[in-house]
Amino acid sequence: MPLFQAAWLYYLSNPALVINGLALFYALSGSWLVFAAQWRAARGSLQLTAGIANTLNSEEAPLDNRVNRMFRRIGLGCLALAMALSLLSTLV
């Protein structure tokens, strides 16, 4: 039996494993987005305190805040989805 066919039959017989794998993917994606938003915010505040910000950066600050907010919202949504999938896998 080919390897992929055996793996597919294994996954079909263990649906909780597939759901947990999907939850892990969403958890990693969401945590990376939250981390990236925190890193972008820290880097932006460091540039402001160092005096590197000029008139162009002060015009881009609201845009950066919106992007960071979007990163956080999508990241937290992914983490919530991962938690829901993980809880769902215990019921299967």
BALOBA-1460 file (C-alpha; in Angstrom, 3 decimals):
// residues 92
<rec num="1" residu="m" x="0.000" y="0.000" z="0.000"/>
<rec num="2" residu="p" x="1.468" y="3.405" z="-0.929"/>
<rec num="3" residu="l" x="2.524" y="5.655" z="1.914"/>
<rec num="4" residu="f" x="0.057" y="8.468" z="1.229"/>
<rec num="5" residu="q" x="-2.845" y="6.064" z="1.003"/>
<rec num="6" residu="a" x="-1.891" y="4.518" z="4.349"/>
<rec num="7" residu="a" x="-1.580" y="7.965" z="5.925"/>
<rec num="8" residu="w" x="-4.981" y="8.965" z="4.526"/>
<rec num="9" residu="l" x="-6.628" y="5.846" z="5.965"/>
<rec num="10" residu="y" x="-4.950" y="6.528" z="9.321"/>
<rec num="11" residu="y" x="-6.240" y="10.093" z="9.379"/>
<rec num="12" residu="l" x="-9.736" y="8.956" z="8.413"/>
<rec num="13" residu="s" x="-9.777" y="6.564" z="11.335"/>
<rec num="14" residu="n" x="-8.544" y="9.294" z="13.757"/>
<rec num="15" residu="p" x="-10.526" y="12.506" z="13.099"/>
<rec num="16" residu="a" x="-9.436" y="14.043" z="16.416"/>
<rec num="17" residu="l" x="-5.828" y="13.972" z="15.202"/>
<rec num="18" residu="v" x="-6.740" y="15.930" z="12.071"/>
<rec num="19" residu="i" x="-8.726" y="18.497" z="14.077"/>
<rec num="20" residu="n" x="-5.854" y="18.880" z="16.551"/>
<rec num="21" residu="g" x="-3.428" y="19.381" z="13.670"/>
<rec num="22" residu="l" x="-5.636" y="22.114" z="12.274"/>
<rec num="23" residu="a" x="-5.885" y="23.695" z="15.731"/>
<rec num="24" residu="l" x="-2.093" y="23.647" z="16.005"/>
<rec num="25" residu="f" x="-1.781" y="25.387" z="12.642"/>
<rec num="26" residu="y" x="-4.202" y="28.131" z="13.696"/>
<rec num="27" residu="a" x="-2.503" y="28.525" z="17.071"/>
<rec num="28" residu="l" x="0.926" y="28.961" z="15.486"/>
<rec num="29" residu="s" x="-0.410" y="31.416" z="12.901"/>
<rec num="30" residu="g" x="-2.280" y="33.453" z="15.509"/>
<rec num="31" residu="s" x="0.610" y="33.574" z="17.949"/>
<rec num="32" residu="w" x="2.948" y="34.712" z="15.180"/>
<rec num="33" residu="l" x="0.566" y="37.538" z="14.248"/>
<rec num="34" residu="v" x="0.241" y="38.708" z="17.871"/>
<rec num="35" residu="f" x="4.020" y="38.540" z="18.284"/>
<rec num="36" residu="a" x="4.559" y="40.474" z="15.047"/>
<rec num="37" residu="a" x="2.155" y="43.205" z="16.190"/>
<rec num="38" residu="q" x="3.963" y="43.534" z="19.519"/>
<rec num="39" residu="w" x="7.328" y="43.635" z="17.762"/>
<rec num="40" residu="r" x="6.147" y="46.297" z="15.300"/>
<rec num="41" residu="a" x="4.749" y="48.441" z="18.120"/>
<rec num="42" residu="a" x="7.957" y="48.142" z="20.153"/>
<rec num="43" residu="r" x="10.087" y="49.000" z="17.133"/>
<rec num="44" residu="g" x="7.903" y="52.018" z="16.345"/>
<rec num="45" residu="s" x="8.060" y="53.370" z="19.885"/>
<rec num="46" residu="l" x="11.822" y="52.820" z="19.954"/>
<rec num="47" residu="q" x="12.193" y="54.892" z="16.782"/>
<rec num="48" residu="l" x="10.038" y="57.652" z="18.267"/>
<rec num="49" residu="t" x="12.077" y="57.823" z="21.480"/>
<rec num="50" residu="a" x="15.362" y="57.757" z="19.557"/>
<rec num="51" residu="g" x="14.312" y="60.801" z="17.539"/>
<rec num="52" residu="i" x="14.529" y="58.980" z="14.242"/>
<rec num="53" residu="a" x="10.943" y="59.850" z="13.362"/>
<rec num="54" residu="n" x="10.680" y="62.670" z="10.881"/>
<rec num="55" residu="t" x="7.615" y="64.193" z="9.264"/>
<rec num="56" residu="l" x="7.077" y="61.142" z="7.057"/>
<rec num="57" residu="n" x="6.982" y="58.766" z="10.022"/>
<rec num="58" residu="s" x="4.578" y="60.979" z="11.926"/>
<rec num="59" residu="e" x="2.189" y="60.786" z="8.957"/>
<rec num="60" residu="e" x="2.534" y="56.993" z="8.855"/>
<rec num="61" residu="a" x="1.890" y="56.509" z="12.590"/>
<rec num="62" residu="p" x="-1.923" y="56.168" z="12.300"/>
<rec num="63" residu="l" x="-1.460" y="53.648" z="9.491"/>
<rec num="64" residu="d" x="0.970" y="51.635" z="11.619"/>
<rec num="65" residu="n" x="-1.497" y="51.651" z="14.495"/>
<rec num="66" residu="r" x="-4.241" y="50.348" z="12.212"/>
<rec num="67" residu="v" x="-1.999" y="47.576" z="10.886"/>
<rec num="68" residu="n" x="-0.968" y="46.577" z="14.411"/>
<rec num="69" residu="r" x="-4.604" y="46.552" z="15.493"/>
<rec num="70" residu="m" x="-5.515" y="44.383" z="12.507"/>
<rec num="71" residu="f" x="-2.632" y="41.979" z="13.279"/>
<rec num="72" residu="r" x="-3.802" y="41.672" z="16.879"/>
<rec num="73" residu="r" x="-7.450" y="41.109" z="15.970"/>
<rec num="74" residu="i" x="-6.739" y="38.451" z="13.361"/>
<rec num="75" residu="g" x="-4.159" y="36.808" z="15.629"/>
<rec num="76" residu="l" x="-6.524" y="36.671" z="18.579"/>
<rec num="77" residu="g" x="-9.267" y="35.377" z="16.296"/>
<rec num="78" residu="c" x="-6.962" y="32.585" z="15.123"/>
<rec num="79" residu="l" x="-6.090" y="31.740" z="18.724"/>
<rec num="80" residu="a" x="-9.780" y="31.624" z="19.649"/>
<rec num="81" residu="l" x="-10.485" y="29.372" z="16.662"/>
<rec num="82" residu="a" x="-7.611" y="27.107" z="17.697"/>
<rec num="83" residu="m" x="-9.047" y="26.840" z="21.204"/>
<rec num="84" residu="a" x="-12.493" y="26.022" z="19.827"/>
<rec num="85" residu="l" x="-11.068" y="23.362" z="17.502"/>
<rec num="86" residu="s" x="-9.062" y="21.863" z="20.319"/>
<rec num="87" residu="l" x="-12.158" y="21.647" z="22.484"/>
<rec num="88" residu="l" x="-14.093" y="20.188" z="19.559"/>
<rec num="89" residu="s" x="-11.493" y="17.458" z="19.106"/>
<rec num="90" residu="t" x="-12.146" y="16.218" z="22.640"/>
<rec num="91" residu="l" x="-15.782" y="15.609" z="21.713"/>
<rec num="92" residu="v" x="-14.995" y="13.645" z="18.553"/>
